[in-house]
C-alpha cells in the first residue's frame, strides 16, 4: 500500500468504478454511442486503463498490484463471455483484447510519477486544512 491517509476511501472508489463497469457490461440496454464509430472500443480501453491506474494510485508495484492487473484482465474476459451467454448482448474477442491493452497501458502509466497523484492530493488537502 502507498502511504495514504484515506486508503480505504480510495480503494472503495476503485471498487465502485469496477461495479459500474460490471453493471454497464451486463446491462441489457447500455448507453447508445450512435454516430461514433469505434467509441465502444475507446470506452473499453479507457475504462480498463483507468481502473488499473486507479489501483496504481493505491498500491505499490509488486505482487498485490500484479494481482489487480491479472484480476482486471480476467474480469474483462469473463464479462465478455457472460455477455455472449446472456443472449441480449454479444461477446467480442476484440473487446477482450482492448480491455487487456487498457490494463497494460494503465500499468505503464502507474509506473510514472502520475501514480503519486493521490499522495499529492492528500498532502494538498491536509495542507489547506491547516491554514
Number of C-alpha atoms within 10 A of each C-alpha: 14 15 12 18 13 13 17 11 11 17 16 12 14 20 15 12 16 17 12 13 19 14 13 13 18 17 13 13 10 11 8 8 10 8 7 8 9 9 12 13 16 14 14 22 23 18 20 27 26 21 23 29 26 23 24 29 25 25 22 17 14 9 10 13 18 16 11 18 24 16 14 21 22 15 19 24 20 14 20 21 17 16 19 14 12 12 10 11 18 13 18 13 12 11 19 23 17 20 27 24 18 26 28 20 18 25 25 15 17 25 15 10 9 13 23 16 15 21 18 12 12 14 14 11 11 11 10 9 8 6 5
